[in-house]
Amino acid sequence: MSKHELATVAQAMVAPGRGILAADESTGTIEKRFSSIKVESSEENRRAYRDMLFSAKGLGQYISGVILYDETIRQKSADGTPFVELLARNGIVPGIKVDTGAKDLALCPGEKVTEGLDNLAKRCAEYVKMGAKFAKWRAVLTIGAGIPTPTCISANAHALGRYAAICQAAGLVPIVEPEVLMDGDHTIERCEEITEWTLNTVYEALYANRVTLEHSVLKPSMVISGKSCLQQAGVEEVAERTVRILKRTVPAAVGGIVFLSGGQSDEVATQHLNAMNRMFAGKLPWTLSFSYGRALQQQPLKAWKGSAANVAAAQAALLHRARMNSLACLGRYSADEEKHALAA
């Protein structure tokens, strides 16, 4: 893929009013999701579930791209259409998760580093042949007593830099995902401090690895209070602190920003995104959009329950959440809109 094509893909991924569906759950993660609805995590059930998501009529109006898993990118719809082709036909850019998961970081108790650089160039070349246009690599950082350490932040930033360079060389737009986990009792001030440190280190690593920022997309976590913190910050404070840190750390050249939901409830993740776009409309150099997994899939999964008879209801639930987040990208979401849509 040429530089022009990479730029085109990056811009398509953050098109106004559209976001990314993260459907790249590992086999282990999807098994946990399926167990919550008492459905066996067989290959066929996983295929049928993803088929339900990807074949929802009109999904491309709100969803610009889908992140696939290694198994999923090789699967087909019920009518024999490869998922990659099905998505592309609906104006949705197919992408692929390329990391192999977060593993314990040696000599750093309680911390992780994401692996998967071995043979990454070879795997990227294969995914490009299969039709992937972008890739994703997730780093995880935990806030706790004495952590994250400089070792953990620099190790994960280095891996993100190497990954992004390998992807661009192979013709894939890299999504750079440094997630500061919301697990813990830390304050929003502590989250802000760690997020700023992390993003500064990540962009140093991207520069050191000669990554073209225009051909990349950032997938950050929002600056929010720890899940167990007694004082939970309000929607506007989250929006203000998150954007402040982005303005301090993310170069204007970056193709766009798509937030992860990180365990937030469906509606809260939408509210936070909406507040940022409403409060800072026209004042930022990048588009602020979404790349949600659970916050888009939770309701469709519950509606589906593993039954073909429930596909229409599950797709309606997916389209509802996708539309709500589309409105949030434009700063037009409201609680009334949520209620009216559900009532309809």
C-alpha positions as CSV (number, residue, x, y, z in Angstrom):
1,M,0.0,0.0,0.0
2,S,1.4,3.4,-1.0
3,K,1.7,6.3,1.4
4,H,-1.3,7.9,-0.2
5,E,-3.4,4.7,0.3
6,L,-2.3,4.5,4.0
7,A,-3.4,8.1,4.5
8,T,-6.7,7.4,2.8
9,V,-7.4,4.4,5.0
10,A,-6.4,6.3,8.2
11,Q,-8.9,9.0,7.2
12,A,-11.6,6.5,6.4
13,M,-11.2,5.0,9.8
14,V,-12.1,8.3,11.5
15,A,-14.7,9.5,9.1
16,P,-17.2,12.0,10.7
17,G,-19.9,10.3,12.7
18,R,-18.4,6.8,12.3
19,G,-16.3,4.7,14.6
20,I,-14.7,1.3,14.9
21,L,-16.2,-2.0,16.2
22,A,-13.6,-4.0,18.1
23,A,-14.5,-7.7,17.5
24,D,-11.0,-9.0,18.1
25,E,-11.7,-10.9,21.3
26,S,-9.3,-13.8,21.8
27,T,-10.7,-17.3,22.0
28,G,-10.4,-17.1,25.8
29,T,-12.1,-13.8,26.1
30,I,-15.0,-14.7,23.8
31,E,-15.5,-17.9,25.8
32,K,-16.1,-15.8,29.0
33,R,-18.6,-13.6,27.1
34,F,-20.4,-16.7,25.8
35,S,-20.5,-18.3,29.2
36,S,-22.4,-15.2,30.5
37,I,-25.3,-16.2,28.1
38,K,-24.7,-19.9,28.6
39,V,-23.6,-20.6,25.0
40,E,-20.8,-23.0,24.1
41,S,-17.7,-21.3,22.6
42,S,-17.4,-23.5,19.6
43,E,-15.9,-22.3,16.3
44,E,-19.3,-22.4,14.6
45,N,-20.9,-20.4,17.4
46,R,-18.2,-17.8,17.3
47,R,-18.6,-17.6,13.5
48,A,-22.3,-17.3,13.7
49,Y,-22.0,-14.5,16.4
50,R,-19.6,-12.5,14.3
51,D,-21.7,-13.1,11.2
52,M,-24.7,-11.6,13.1
53,L,-22.7,-8.5,13.9
54,F,-21.1,-7.9,10.5
55,S,-24.2,-8.6,8.4
56,A,-26.4,-6.0,10.2
57,K,-28.0,-4.0,7.5
58,G,-26.9,-0.3,7.6
59,L,-24.0,-0.9,10.0
60,G,-21.6,0.9,7.7
61,Q,-23.6,4.2,8.3
62,Y,-22.1,4.3,11.8
63,I,-19.1,1.9,11.7
64,S,-16.1,2.7,9.6
65,G,-13.9,-0.3,10.5
66,V,-13.9,-3.6,12.3
67,I,-11.0,-5.1,14.2
68,L,-10.9,-8.9,13.5
69,Y,-9.1,-11.8,15.3
70,D,-6.9,-14.3,13.5
71,E,-9.7,-16.9,13.5
72,T,-12.3,-14.4,12.4
73,I,-10.5,-13.0,9.4
74,R,-10.4,-16.5,8.0
75,Q,-14.1,-17.2,8.4
76,K,-17.1,-16.7,6.2
77,S,-20.7,-15.6,6.4
78,A,-23.5,-18.1,6.2
79,D,-23.8,-17.5,2.5
80,G,-20.1,-18.3,1.9
81,T,-18.9,-14.7,1.7
82,P,-15.6,-14.1,3.5
83,F,-16.0,-11.7,6.4
84,V,-13.4,-9.4,4.9
85,E,-15.4,-9.2,1.7
86,L,-18.7,-8.8,3.5
87,L,-17.3,-5.8,5.5
88,A,-15.7,-4.1,2.5
89,R,-18.9,-4.5,0.5
90,N,-20.7,-2.5,3.2
91,G,-18.1,0.3,3.2
92,I,-16.4,-1.0,6.4
93,V,-12.6,-1.2,6.5
94,P,-11.4,-4.6,7.7
95,G,-8.6,-4.6,10.3
96,I,-6.7,-7.2,12.4
97,K,-5.4,-7.6,15.9
98,V,-1.7,-8.6,15.6
99,D,-0.4,-8.7,19.2
100,T,-0.3,-12.1,21.1
101,G,-1.4,-10.7,24.4
102,A,0.0,-9.1,27.6
103,K,2.5,-11.3,29.5
104,D,4.1,-10.8,32.9
105,L,7.0,-8.3,32.7
106,A,10.2,-9.9,34.1
107,L,11.4,-8.4,37.4
108,C,8.3,-6.1,37.5
109,P,5.7,-7.7,39.8
110,G,2.1,-6.8,38.9
111,E,3.0,-5.4,35.4
112,K,2.6,-6.6,31.9
113,V,4.3,-6.2,28.5
114,T,2.5,-7.0,25.2
115,E,4.3,-9.6,23.0
116,G,4.0,-10.5,19.4
117,L,6.9,-8.8,17.6
118,D,8.4,-12.2,16.5
119,N,7.5,-12.9,12.9
120,L,5.2,-9.8,12.9
121,A,6.4,-8.7,9.4
122,K,5.5,-12.1,8.0
123,R,2.1,-12.2,9.6
124,C,1.3,-8.7,8.5
125,A,2.2,-9.6,4.9
126,E,-0.3,-12.5,5.2
127,Y,-3.1,-10.4,6.6
128,V,-2.6,-7.8,3.8
129,K,-3.1,-10.6,1.3
130,M,-6.3,-11.5,3.1
131,G,-7.6,-8.0,2.7
132,A,-6.7,-6.3,6.1
133,K,-6.1,-2.6,5.8
134,F,-5.2,-1.7,9.4
135,A,-3.9,-3.4,12.5
136,K,-4.1,-3.1,16.3
137,W,-1.7,-3.7,19.2
138,R,-2.8,-3.2,22.8
139,A,-0.5,-2.3,25.7
140,V,-1.9,-2.4,29.2
141,L,-0.7,-0.3,32.2
142,T,-1.9,-0.9,35.7
143,I,-2.0,1.9,38.3
144,G,-1.2,0.7,41.8
145,A,1.3,1.0,44.7
146,G,4.6,1.9,43.0
147,I,3.3,1.1,39.5
148,P,3.4,1.6,36.7
149,T,7.2,1.8,36.7
150,P,9.4,3.5,34.1
151,T,10.5,0.0,33.0
152,C,6.9,-1.0,32.2
153,I,6.0,2.2,30.4
154,S,9.2,2.3,28.3
155,A,9.0,-1.5,27.4
156,N,5.4,-1.1,26.2
157,A,6.1,2.1,24.3
158,H,9.1,0.5,22.6
159,A,6.9,-2.5,21.5
160,L,4.2,-0.1,20.2
161,G,6.8,1.8,18.2
162,R,8.3,-1.3,16.6
163,Y,4.8,-2.7,15.9
164,A,3.7,0.5,14.2
165,A,6.8,0.7,12.0
166,I,6.5,-3.0,10.9
167,C,2.8,-2.4,10.1
168,Q,3.5,0.7,8.0
169,A,6.3,-1.1,6.1
170,A,3.8,-3.9,5.3
171,G,1.1,-1.6,4.2
172,L,-1.2,-1.5,7.2
173,V,-2.3,1.5,9.2
174,P,-1.4,0.9,12.9
175,I,-3.8,1.6,15.7
176,V,-1.6,2.4,18.7
177,E,-3.4,1.4,21.9
178,P,-1.8,2.2,25.2
179,E,-4.5,1.4,27.8
180,V,-4.2,2.8,31.3
181,L,-6.6,0.3,33.1
182,M,-9.4,1.7,35.2
183,D,-9.0,-1.2,37.7
184,G,-8.1,0.1,41.1
185,D,-8.9,2.8,43.6
186,H,-6.8,5.5,42.1
187,T,-8.1,9.1,41.7
188,I,-8.7,10.8,38.4
189,E,-5.7,13.0,39.2
190,R,-3.4,9.9,39.3
191,C,-4.9,8.6,36.1
192,E,-4.2,11.9,34.4
193,E,-0.6,11.9,35.6
194,I,0.0,8.3,34.3
195,T,-1.8,8.9,31.0
196,E,0.3,12.0,30.3
197,W,3.5,10.1,31.1
198,T,2.5,7.1,29.0
199,L,1.4,9.1,25.9
200,N,4.6,11.2,26.0
201,T,6.7,8.0,26.1
202,V,4.7,6.4,23.3
203,Y,5.2,9.3,20.9
204,E,8.9,9.4,21.7
205,A,9.0,5.7,20.7
206,L,7.0,6.3,17.5
207,Y,9.3,9.1,16.5
208,A,12.4,6.9,17.2
209,N,11.0,4.2,15.0
210,R,10.3,6.6,12.1
211,V,6.5,6.0,12.2
212,T,4.6,8.4,9.9
213,L,2.0,9.9,12.3
214,E,-0.5,10.8,9.5
215,H,-0.7,7.1,8.7
216,S,-1.6,6.0,12.3
217,V,-4.5,6.2,14.6
218,L,-4.3,6.5,18.4
219,K,-6.6,4.4,20.6
220,P,-6.2,5.8,24.2
221,S,-8.1,5.2,27.4
222,M,-10.0,8.1,28.8
223,V,-8.8,9.9,31.9
224,I,-11.3,8.6,34.5
225,S,-11.4,7.7,38.2
226,G,-10.3,4.1,39.2
227,K,-13.3,1.7,39.3
228,S,-13.0,1.3,43.1
229,C,-12.3,5.0,43.8
230,L,-14.7,6.5,46.3
231,Q,-14.9,9.7,44.4
232,Q,-16.0,9.2,40.8
233,A,-15.4,12.1,38.5
234,G,-18.4,13.5,36.5
235,V,-18.8,13.4,32.7
236,E,-17.6,17.0,32.1
237,E,-14.5,16.6,34.3
238,V,-13.6,13.4,32.4
239,A,-14.0,15.2,29.1
240,E,-11.9,18.2,30.2
241,R,-9.0,16.2,31.7
242,T,-8.9,13.7,28.8
243,V,-8.7,16.4,26.1
244,R,-6.2,18.4,28.2
245,I,-3.8,15.5,28.2
246,L,-4.3,14.8,24.5
247,K,-3.5,18.4,23.7
248,R,-0.3,18.1,25.7
249,T,1.0,14.9,24.3
250,V,-0.5,13.9,20.9
251,P,1.0,15.6,17.8
252,A,-1.5,17.3,15.5
253,A,-0.3,15.2,12.6
254,V,-1.8,12.0,14.0
255,G,-4.6,10.6,11.7
256,G,-7.3,10.5,14.4
257,I,-8.2,9.4,17.9
258,V,-10.6,6.5,18.7
259,F,-11.2,5.9,22.4
260,L,-11.5,2.5,24.0
261,S,-14.3,2.0,26.5
262,G,-12.2,0.1,29.0
263,G,-14.9,-1.4,31.1
264,Q,-17.1,1.6,31.2
265,S,-20.9,1.0,30.9
266,D,-22.4,1.4,27.4
267,E,-24.1,4.7,28.1
268,V,-21.3,6.2,30.2
269,A,-18.7,5.6,27.4
270,T,-21.1,7.3,25.0
271,Q,-21.7,10.2,27.4
272,H,-18.0,10.8,27.8
273,L,-17.3,10.8,24.1
274,N,-20.2,13.1,23.5
275,A,-19.1,15.6,26.1
276,M,-15.6,15.9,24.5
277,N,-17.0,16.5,21.1
278,R,-19.6,19.0,22.4
279,M,-17.2,21.0,24.6
280,F,-14.3,21.1,22.1
281,A,-16.1,21.2,18.7
282,G,-13.9,22.8,16.1
283,K,-11.0,23.3,18.5
284,L,-9.0,20.2,18.1
285,P,-6.6,19.0,15.3
286,W,-8.0,15.5,15.2
287,T,-11.3,13.7,15.1
288,L,-12.4,12.1,18.4
289,S,-14.3,8.9,17.8
290,F,-14.7,5.4,19.3
291,S,-13.3,1.9,19.0
292,Y,-15.5,0.0,21.4
293,G,-15.8,-3.7,22.0
294,R,-17.9,-4.6,25.0
295,A,-19.7,-1.1,25.0
296,L,-21.0,-2.0,21.5
297,Q,-21.5,-5.7,21.9
298,Q,-22.9,-6.2,25.4
299,Q,-26.6,-5.7,24.5
300,P,-26.4,-7.5,21.1
301,L,-24.8,-10.5,22.8
302,K,-27.6,-10.7,25.5
303,A,-30.3,-10.4,22.8
304,W,-28.7,-13.0,20.5
305,K,-28.4,-15.8,23.2
306,G,-26.9,-18.1,20.6
307,S,-30.1,-18.5,18.6
308,A,-30.7,-17.7,14.9
309,A,-34.3,-16.7,15.9
310,N,-32.8,-13.7,17.8
311,V,-30.6,-12.3,15.1
312,A,-32.9,-9.5,14.1
313,A,-33.3,-8.3,17.7
314,A,-29.5,-8.6,18.3
315,Q,-28.8,-6.6,15.2
316,A,-31.3,-3.9,16.2
317,A,-29.5,-3.6,19.6
318,L,-26.1,-3.3,17.8
319,L,-27.4,-0.6,15.4
320,H,-28.9,1.3,18.3
321,R,-25.6,1.5,20.2
322,A,-23.7,2.2,17.0
323,R,-26.0,5.1,16.2
324,M,-25.8,6.5,19.8
325,N,-22.0,6.6,19.5
326,S,-22.2,8.1,16.0
327,L,-24.2,11.0,17.5
328,A,-21.6,11.3,20.3
329,C,-18.9,11.7,17.6
330,L,-20.8,14.8,16.5
331,G,-21.6,16.0,20.0
332,R,-25.3,15.4,19.4
333,Y,-26.1,12.6,21.8
334,S,-28.6,13.1,24.6
335,A,-30.5,11.0,27.2
336,D,-33.7,11.9,25.4
337,E,-32.3,10.6,22.1
338,E,-31.4,7.3,23.9
339,K,-34.9,7.0,25.3
340,H,-36.7,7.9,22.1
341,A,-34.6,5.4,20.1
342,L,-35.3,2.6,22.5
343,A,-39.0,3.4,22.6
344,A,-39.1,3.3,18.8
